[in-house]
């Protein structure tokens, strides 16, 4: 019986209290990563890489009882990406310099991408492999905490975070939850000269802070005593009975009119 009472009360609380504070959020976060010359040991080949990209984070506000916890989910999806190489080749019979940008499939931003052809003029080919992942630092501000506070996305997936309201949390309070993200990547650059000379080098790892941060709110909802739960349950049952009675009378009236 107590379980039924609690379930009905929880349903009523969700109907009457929580909806005003619940909202789904989709946040597009932008990143900008740039390397120095990837071939510092070579005086006649200079290639740097720039990646401008974005990821889309889906998350929702939530509700929690005082001194309790709730699940807070963040899903990341591909956004957009543009890869640019700035290059200089200074050899006796082969001199080239300039910049070339190409749009990329954003699903390749996480994990290890296949070789992406960025420049090809028939004599010089430049390919780039992206090795990337996303990091997030989750902070519950005020009377709450988030566990884990550090998360990583190596694939396009959902992470599950537990947000807890501490003993000082009061009914009606808001616990803001912020997730600051970084895109972490290094690049493998391959340069082919006239199909003969082949040079491959990994860049140092770079981190780019994302903008904006992902923000949500967790509402602290009332925790009811047994008698309060019973009163709310009776109220919920009354609402159900009244609605059922009205529906029944309406059906009877409709039946009589159609005879």
KELUMMI-604971 format. One record per residue (C-alpha): residue in one letter; x, y, z. Coordinates in Angstrom, 2 decimals, always signed. Example, Ala and Ser with C-alpha at 12.3 -4.5 7.8 and 13.67 -1.06 7.14 Angstrom:
BEGIN
+----+---------+---------+---------+
| aa |    east |   north |      up |
+----+---------+---------+---------+
|  A |  +12.30 |   -4.50 |   +7.80 |
|  S |  +13.67 |   -1.06 |   +7.14 |
+----+---------+---------+---------+
***
This chain:
BEGIN
+----+---------+---------+---------+
| aa |    east |   north |      up |
+----+---------+---------+---------+
|  X |   +0.00 |   +0.00 |   +0.00 |
|  X |   +2.78 |   +2.41 |   +0.91 |
|  X |   +4.43 |   +1.74 |   -2.45 |
|  X |   +1.19 |   +2.58 |   -4.30 |
|  X |   +0.77 |   +5.74 |   -2.25 |
|  X |   +4.32 |   +6.83 |   -2.98 |
|  X |   +3.98 |   +6.11 |   -6.69 |
|  X |   +0.76 |   +8.13 |   -6.97 |
|  X |   +2.26 |  +10.96 |   -4.94 |
|  X |   +5.38 |  +11.03 |   -7.05 |
|  X |   +3.21 |  +11.17 |  -10.16 |
|  X |   +1.29 |  +14.11 |   -8.73 |
|  X |   +4.47 |  +15.93 |   -7.78 |
|  X |   +5.79 |  +15.46 |  -11.29 |
|  X |   +2.53 |  +16.79 |  -12.75 |
|  X |   +2.18 |  +19.79 |  -10.45 |
|  X |   +5.73 |  +20.81 |   -9.51 |
|  X |   +8.35 |  +19.59 |  -11.93 |
|  X |   +7.16 |  +20.55 |  -15.46 |
|  X |   +7.79 |  +24.27 |  -14.90 |
|  X |  +11.47 |  +23.56 |  -14.31 |
|  X |  +12.05 |  +20.90 |  -16.94 |
|  X |  +13.55 |  +21.85 |  -20.29 |
|  X |  +15.51 |  +20.02 |  -22.94 |
|  X |  +18.65 |  +21.78 |  -24.14 |
|  X |  +20.59 |  +21.45 |  -27.39 |
|  X |  +23.90 |  +23.31 |  -27.28 |
|  X |  +26.25 |  +23.66 |  -30.25 |
|  X |  +29.79 |  +24.07 |  -28.94 |
|  X |  +32.58 |  +25.36 |  -31.20 |
|  X |  +36.31 |  +24.54 |  -31.10 |
|  X |  +39.38 |  +25.88 |  -32.89 |
|  X |  +42.62 |  +23.86 |  -32.98 |
|  X |  +45.86 |  +24.98 |  -34.64 |
|  X |  +49.31 |  +23.38 |  -34.82 |
|  X |  +52.70 |  +24.85 |  -35.55 |
|  X |  +54.85 |  +23.36 |  -38.30 |
|  X |  +54.43 |  +19.60 |  -38.10 |
|  X |  +57.87 |  +19.03 |  -39.77 |
|  X |  +60.21 |  +21.23 |  -37.68 |
|  X |  +63.24 |  +19.09 |  -38.55 |
|  X |  +62.80 |  +19.70 |  -42.30 |
|  X |  +63.91 |  +23.08 |  -43.67 |
|  X |  +62.29 |  +22.62 |  -47.10 |
|  X |  +58.81 |  +21.37 |  -46.00 |
|  X |  +56.53 |  +23.35 |  -43.72 |
|  X |  +52.95 |  +22.20 |  -43.00 |
|  X |  +50.62 |  +23.40 |  -40.23 |
|  X |  +47.07 |  +22.21 |  -39.57 |
|  X |  +44.00 |  +24.14 |  -38.44 |
|  X |  +40.70 |  +22.52 |  -37.49 |
|  X |  +37.53 |  +24.55 |  -36.90 |
|  X |  +34.74 |  +22.26 |  -35.70 |
|  X |  +31.68 |  +21.89 |  -33.52 |
|  X |  +29.76 |  +19.28 |  -31.56 |
|  X |  +26.11 |  +19.27 |  -30.48 |
|  X |  +25.29 |  +18.41 |  -26.86 |
|  X |  +21.79 |  +17.28 |  -25.85 |
|  X |  +20.87 |  +17.45 |  -22.16 |
|  X |  +17.84 |  +18.18 |  -19.97 |
|  X |  +16.95 |  +19.90 |  -16.74 |
|  X |  +15.84 |  +17.60 |  -13.95 |
|  X |  +14.48 |  +17.28 |  -10.42 |
|  X |  +15.81 |  +15.76 |   -7.22 |
|  X |  +14.59 |  +15.24 |   -3.67 |
|  X |  +16.64 |  +16.81 |   -0.83 |
|  X |  +19.63 |  +14.60 |   +0.15 |
|  X |  +18.87 |  +12.37 |   -2.87 |
|  X |  +20.36 |  +11.90 |   -6.35 |
|  X |  +19.16 |  +11.93 |   -9.93 |
|  X |  +20.62 |  +10.83 |  -13.27 |
|  X |  +21.78 |  +13.62 |  -15.59 |
|  X |  +22.46 |  +12.50 |  -19.17 |
|  X |  +24.52 |  +14.32 |  -21.80 |
|  X |  +24.52 |  +13.09 |  -25.39 |
|  X |  +27.03 |  +14.40 |  -27.94 |
|  X |  +26.42 |  +14.38 |  -31.70 |
|  X |  +28.57 |  +15.50 |  -34.67 |
|  X |  +28.31 |  +19.16 |  -35.62 |
|  X |  +30.54 |  +20.48 |  -38.41 |
|  X |  +34.20 |  +20.58 |  -39.37 |
|  X |  +36.62 |  +22.36 |  -41.70 |
|  X |  +40.22 |  +21.24 |  -42.06 |
|  X |  +42.90 |  +23.64 |  -43.34 |
|  X |  +46.58 |  +23.10 |  -44.19 |
|  X |  +49.06 |  +25.91 |  -44.65 |
|  X |  +51.99 |  +24.57 |  -46.63 |
|  X |  +55.36 |  +25.54 |  -48.05 |
|  X |  +57.54 |  +23.25 |  -50.18 |
|  X |  +60.87 |  +24.77 |  -51.15 |
|  X |  +62.88 |  +22.34 |  -53.23 |
|  X |  +65.01 |  +23.07 |  -56.30 |
|  X |  +62.47 |  +21.76 |  -58.83 |
|  X |  +59.37 |  +21.93 |  -56.66 |
|  X |  +58.27 |  +25.16 |  -55.01 |
|  X |  +54.74 |  +25.59 |  -53.66 |
|  X |  +53.13 |  +27.62 |  -50.87 |
|  X |  +49.61 |  +28.49 |  -49.90 |
|  X |  +46.58 |  +27.39 |  -47.94 |
|  X |  +43.86 |  +24.84 |  -48.69 |
|  X |  +40.61 |  +24.20 |  -46.74 |
|  X |  +38.17 |  +21.31 |  -47.09 |
|  X |  +34.92 |  +20.50 |  -45.27 |
|  X |  +35.05 |  +17.16 |  -43.48 |
|  X |  +32.51 |  +14.60 |  -42.33 |
|  X |  +32.06 |  +15.65 |  -38.67 |
|  X |  +31.68 |  +12.04 |  -37.52 |
|  X |  +35.45 |  +11.82 |  -38.06 |
|  X |  +36.17 |  +14.28 |  -35.26 |
|  X |  +36.17 |  +11.53 |  -32.61 |
|  X |  +38.50 |   +8.55 |  -32.70 |
|  X |  +40.95 |   +7.98 |  -35.55 |
|  X |  +39.78 |   +9.25 |  -38.92 |
|  X |  +40.82 |   +7.76 |  -42.26 |
|  X |  +43.40 |   +9.78 |  -44.23 |
|  X |  +41.70 |  +12.98 |  -45.42 |
|  X |  +43.07 |  +14.42 |  -48.69 |
|  X |  +43.43 |  +18.18 |  -48.21 |
|  X |  +45.78 |  +19.21 |  -51.04 |
|  X |  +46.58 |  +17.62 |  -54.41 |
|  X |  +48.01 |  +19.46 |  -57.43 |
|  X |  +49.35 |  +16.40 |  -59.24 |
|  X |  +52.83 |  +16.77 |  -57.83 |
|  X |  +52.19 |  +17.34 |  -54.14 |
|  X |  +49.65 |  +15.41 |  -52.03 |
|  X |  +48.92 |  +16.27 |  -48.41 |
|  X |  +46.79 |  +13.97 |  -46.23 |
|  X |  +45.71 |  +14.49 |  -42.62 |
|  X |  +44.52 |  +11.92 |  -40.06 |
|  X |  +42.60 |  +13.29 |  -37.06 |
|  X |  +42.99 |  +11.63 |  -33.65 |
|  X |  +40.46 |  +13.35 |  -31.39 |
|  X |  +38.27 |  +13.08 |  -28.32 |
|  X |  +36.19 |  +15.38 |  -26.10 |
|  X |  +36.67 |  +16.04 |  -22.39 |
|  X |  +34.07 |  +17.49 |  -20.05 |
|  X |  +34.34 |  +18.98 |  -16.56 |
|  X |  +30.95 |  +18.85 |  -14.83 |
|  X |  +30.22 |  +21.23 |  -11.94 |
|  X |  +27.09 |  +21.33 |   -9.78 |
|  X |  +26.95 |  +24.81 |   -8.27 |
|  X |  +25.60 |  +25.52 |   -4.79 |
|  X |  +23.96 |  +22.80 |   -2.72 |
|  X |  +24.83 |  +19.89 |   -5.00 |
|  X |  +27.58 |  +17.74 |   -6.45 |
|  X |  +28.21 |  +15.83 |   -9.69 |
|  X |  +29.81 |  +12.38 |  -10.04 |
|  X |  +31.91 |  +11.80 |  -12.02 |
|  X |  +33.07 |  +15.38 |  -12.42 |
|  X |  +35.36 |  +14.49 |  -15.35 |
|  X |  +34.03 |  +12.65 |  -18.43 |
|  X |  +35.41 |  +11.71 |  -21.83 |
|  X |  +33.76 |  +11.11 |  -25.20 |
|  X |  +35.85 |   +8.94 |  -27.52 |
|  X |  +32.78 |   +8.09 |  -29.59 |
|  X |  +29.44 |   +9.81 |  -30.24 |
|  X |  +27.54 |   +8.57 |  -27.19 |
|  X |  +25.68 |   +9.42 |  -23.99 |
|  X |  +27.37 |   +9.78 |  -20.60 |
|  X |  +25.49 |   +9.28 |  -17.35 |
|  X |  +26.26 |  +11.66 |  -14.49 |
|  X |  +24.81 |  +11.52 |  -10.97 |
|  X |  +23.75 |  +14.87 |   -9.52 |
|  X |  +23.15 |  +14.84 |   -5.76 |
|  X |  +21.45 |  +17.42 |   -3.54 |
|  X |  +23.27 |  +17.87 |   -0.25 |
|  X |  +21.81 |  +18.27 |   +3.23 |
|  X |  +21.53 |  +22.06 |   +2.87 |
|  X |  +19.37 |  +21.87 |   -0.27 |
|  X |  +15.90 |  +23.29 |   +0.28 |
|  X |  +12.61 |  +22.82 |   -1.54 |
|  X |  +12.36 |  +25.00 |   -4.61 |
|  X |  +16.08 |  +25.66 |   -4.88 |
|  X |  +17.87 |  +25.33 |   -8.22 |
|  X |  +21.16 |  +23.47 |   -8.58 |
|  X |  +22.85 |  +24.83 |  -11.74 |
|  X |  +24.89 |  +22.23 |  -13.62 |
|  X |  +27.61 |  +23.41 |  -15.99 |
|  X |  +29.78 |  +21.30 |  -18.30 |
|  X |  +32.89 |  +22.94 |  -19.72 |
|  X |  +34.29 |  +20.95 |  -22.66 |
|  X |  +37.59 |  +20.68 |  -24.49 |
|  X |  +38.44 |  +19.11 |  -27.82 |
|  X |  +41.74 |  +17.24 |  -27.61 |
|  X |  +43.49 |  +16.13 |  -30.79 |
|  X |  +46.71 |  +15.45 |  -32.60 |
|  X |  +47.18 |  +15.10 |  -36.35 |
|  X |  +49.15 |  +12.72 |  -38.52 |
|  X |  +50.32 |  +14.59 |  -41.64 |
|  X |  +51.52 |  +12.78 |  -44.74 |
|  X |  +53.22 |  +14.67 |  -47.61 |
|  X |  +53.91 |  +12.98 |  -50.96 |
|  X |  +56.23 |  +14.76 |  -53.43 |
|  X |  +55.83 |  +13.66 |  -57.08 |
|  X |  +54.89 |  +10.19 |  -55.88 |
|  X |  +58.47 |   +9.57 |  -54.71 |
|  X |  +59.32 |  +11.43 |  -51.53 |
|  X |  +57.00 |  +10.50 |  -48.67 |
|  X |  +57.13 |  +12.23 |  -45.29 |
|  X |  +54.88 |  +11.37 |  -42.32 |
|  X |  +54.82 |  +13.08 |  -38.94 |
|  X |  +52.53 |  +13.37 |  -35.90 |
|  X |  +51.84 |  +16.80 |  -34.46 |
|  X |  +51.94 |  +17.51 |  -30.70 |
|  X |  +48.61 |  +17.09 |  -28.91 |
|  X |  +46.51 |  +20.24 |  -28.76 |
|  X |  +43.57 |  +21.18 |  -26.52 |
|  X |  +40.87 |  +23.68 |  -27.48 |
|  X |  +38.31 |  +24.98 |  -25.00 |
|  X |  +34.74 |  +24.90 |  -26.28 |
|  X |  +32.32 |  +27.81 |  -26.34 |
|  X |  +29.71 |  +28.04 |  -24.89 |
|  X |  +29.47 |  +25.79 |  -21.85 |
|  X |  +26.58 |  +23.31 |  -21.55 |
|  X |  +24.15 |  +24.51 |  -18.85 |
|  X |  +21.16 |  +22.95 |  -17.14 |
|  X |  +19.22 |  +23.20 |  -13.87 |
|  X |  +18.19 |  +20.59 |  -11.33 |
|  X |  +15.14 |  +21.55 |   -9.25 |
|  X |  +14.96 |  +20.47 |   -5.62 |
|  X |  +11.38 |  +19.20 |   -5.10 |
|  X |   +9.55 |  +18.68 |   -1.78 |
|  X |   +9.98 |  +15.49 |   +0.21 |
|  X |   +6.62 |  +14.64 |   +1.77 |
|  X |   +5.80 |  +12.97 |   +5.07 |
|  X |   +3.47 |   +9.94 |   +5.15 |
|  X |   +0.34 |  +11.97 |   +5.95 |
|  X |   +1.18 |  +14.52 |   +3.26 |
|  X |   +1.64 |  +11.69 |   +0.79 |
|  X |   -1.75 |  +10.29 |   +1.77 |
|  X |   -3.46 |  +13.67 |   +1.29 |
|  X |   -1.84 |  +14.14 |   -2.10 |
|  X |   -2.78 |  +10.61 |   -3.09 |
|  X |   -6.41 |  +11.26 |   -2.14 |
|  X |   -6.27 |  +14.44 |   -4.20 |
|  X |   -4.84 |  +12.53 |   -7.15 |
|  X |   -7.51 |   +9.83 |   -6.83 |
|  X |  -10.22 |  +12.50 |   -6.62 |
|  X |   -8.96 |  +14.09 |   -9.82 |
|  X |   -8.98 |  +10.69 |  -11.56 |
|  X |  -12.52 |   +9.89 |  -10.30 |
|  X |  -13.88 |  +13.30 |  -11.36 |
|  X |  -12.37 |  +13.00 |  -14.82 |
|  X |  -13.66 |   +9.45 |  -15.22 |
|  X |  -17.14 |  +10.51 |  -14.09 |
|  X |  -17.22 |  +13.39 |  -16.56 |
|  X |  -16.04 |  +11.14 |  -19.34 |
|  X |  -18.69 |   +8.54 |  -18.48 |
|  X |  -21.49 |  +11.13 |  -18.46 |
|  X |  -20.30 |  +12.51 |  -21.77 |
|  X |  -20.31 |   +9.03 |  -23.31 |
|  X |  -23.86 |   +8.37 |  -22.00 |
|  X |  -25.08 |  +11.69 |  -23.40 |
|  X |  -23.52 |  +10.95 |  -26.75 |
|  X |  -25.12 |   +7.49 |  -26.79 |
|  X |  -28.58 |   +8.89 |  -26.03 |
|  X |  -28.28 |  +11.54 |  -28.73 |
|  X |  -27.30 |   +9.00 |  -31.37 |
|  X |  -30.26 |   +6.69 |  -30.64 |
+----+---------+---------+---------+
***
